[in-house]
Amino acid sequence: TEVTAHASFSSDIPGIHGDANDEPPTDPGKSARVAFYITTWYFLNAIFAIINKRTLQIFPHPWLLSWVQIAVGAGFVLCTWRLRLIPPPDVEWNWKTFALLAPPSVLHLIAHCTACASYAFGTVSFMQVV
């Protein structure tokens, strides 16, 4: 059996060409920014987890809490798009776009709801690790 490699890889993503001779990124601060964003996300995620845990001690309805959080987040995004504070994505909204976005959206919804519910049943530190 003969295995052949096809060099016909092409991508519409800028900077992805499959060539080993691509030039390195020209922005020297990009790594520092990415590290800052990841650190900030982790810190804010820990605060979010603690607030959820405290909220669930007072309001013991994790599924309702998570759905309200998703609804408020979606409303916030729609308002920022409508007010042009953040430009909306420049895509053609049709059934094909919906079909492409639906699976990751549903998986994100499931992950968020189960994560919020898990804070009602265990410690924050354990849930952060898991």
Sequence and secondary structure as in RCSB ss.txt:
>XXXX:A:sequence
TEVTAHASFSSDIPGIHGDANDEPPTDPGKSARVAFYITTWYFLNAIFAIINKRTLQIFPHPWLLSWVQIAVGAG
FVLCTWRLRLIPPPDVEWNWKTFALLAPPSVLHLIAHCTACASYAFGTVSFMQVV
>XXXX:A:secstr
           SSTT    TT    S TTHHHHHHHHHHHHHHHHHHHHHHHHHHHHHS  HHHHHHHHHHHHHH
HHHHHHHTTSS       SHHHHHHHHHHHHHHHHHHHHHHHHHHHS HHHHHH 
